[in-house]
Amino acid sequence: MPAPAVRLHDLRKSFGDVTAVSGIDLDIHDGEFFSMLGPSGSGKTTVLRMIAGFERPTGGTIELAGRDVTRLAPFDRDVNTVFQDYALFPHMSVLQNVEYGLKVKRVRRTERRERALEALGSVRLEGFAERRPAQLSGGQRQRVALARALVNEPKVLLLDEPLGALDLKLREEMQIELKEIQRRVGITFLFVTHDQEEALTMSDRIAVFNNGAIEQVGTPAEVYERPASAFVAGFVGTSNLIGGVSVRPEKIHVDTQPEGPAQGDRQALGTIAEVVYAGAVTRFVVDLEDGGRVVALQQNQQTSSMDVMRLRGSRVRLGWKSVHEYRTPQED
Amino acid sequence: MILSRAARMTLRCVMALGLTVIYIPLFVVLVNSFNADRAFGWPPSGFTTHWWTQALNNDGARTAVLTSVKAGLGACALALTLGTMAAFAVQRYKFFGRDTISLLVVLPIALPGIVTGIALSNAFQVTLQPLGIGLGLFTVIVGHATFCIVTVYNNVLARLRRMGTNVEEASADLGADTFQTFRYVTFPLLRSALLAGGLLAFALSFDEIIVTTFTAGPGVQTLPIWIFDNLFRPNQAPVVNVVAAVLIVASVIPIYLAQRLSGEASAH
């Protein structure tokens, strides 16, 4: 079996008295789109910076394709980074930016020009080669940063919240584009984000970070449907605790006729305390008769805002299937 | 801010008056360098280039200009090297006493020249004289560098702060070694700051007279000292005027360049 693209073993990092990363073990497979998801300060960016070589680990090892790079300088590692603020060179043209990695590796001028233009083409920026970074929009700069990294054909591409500075619409477009590019070039992508939806949308696998440690590693479906801890359940999506088990809001059916036939094999009665109409879906906040509060999410397939807003205060019956329940280990 | 008509007029007059007070005397110096009247009678009695020829052939003036250029370049080079290194140390590294170092580097520009002059003169005589190095051009350069460092230091520090470490990290990430990163990324981004700081350093050194007086020793005469010595000799006064005129023109160039470079940099 080939060595994993990235292998972290007992990786640790402290800044003075503050422990940023406390003993991480992780294998990232070749060609995988892997996300490190967690709130800010959870250590995910520090792990990325240690893999890139910008931070020296306090302990543990980093292997890239079986080679120990823990002590190597950034320029001796076969990884490239797309930075959060892009870090384009302001005094160079777009083409010179993209060429840079090839230039310092002494690739011949004609070849590097050709490869740089090709990389610019792959991010749909052919016509922008002679522009300066300052003359580009945020989304274009983001794509230049991507081309500048990809042109070097690294073993692993590190992406540090690369979509964080873009507005929502552009971000959603770039999510799809990034995923397509990754599939096309077949390079391992290691993607850092605090946006759970982004991680679920794009990743083959996700590691959920909390307090400098990994809470769970799994596919998006595993992390969402079977969260390994209360933290994961809460951070990835919303989670309802009903009688000791957890249920996701979209799995709960809201029935406005409490006496009607049951939906699913589990039921609870309650009163709608709040109705949040959000276009495609409506979020109901329901106070249960047995105590506790539950959020249920319904698609607005048949209903409109007029209908759902009237429902506040009505008595409802909630129904769900026991297969959608999950238990998370209680934290001390 | 919206000003009343009267206020606008008043402010315009004050500004005109201020600029007049500064620039009319300089203009008079320029005109007088061509004034045929030896006593600079006004209005000029006629046009002559006699003083200019005389000045160009004046050995004292020519040597003094050369000495000043040497001192300026020397101080400038020293300031560029040390100022840049200090700025990197303070901006890029955390170490004990960093703020104190920063203060100590900037302080000499605020110290009265007379204090710096006396202190350096004493120190040079105590430490260098026994080694056989007397006061001369070298001590002038070191003396000037003490306060010239500040202009370079401040310019480079500000640039490094704005530049951040991201682009250098990006360069290393793309495979550039430390030297390549400096050559292709750090230095080009610093260049205009170095030029602006260096020009100011040169200008500071070029017209310095107090510290120079204490550190030059008997054999070395910079231009300001030569002018000061000759100013009150009636024979030399017209030549001094020409030299002053040359200096006015020569000063405009570096200051204009320095200002344009800083302006360009902040426009990024």
Interface residues (C-beta under 8 A of the other chain):
Chain A: A52 G53 F54 A73 P74 F75 V79 N80 T81 F83 D85 A87 L88 F89 P90 H91 Y100 G101 K103 V104 K105 A134 R148 A149 N152
Chain B: N166 V167 E169 A170 S171 A172 D173 L174 G175 A176 D177 Q180 Y184 V185 P188 L189 H268
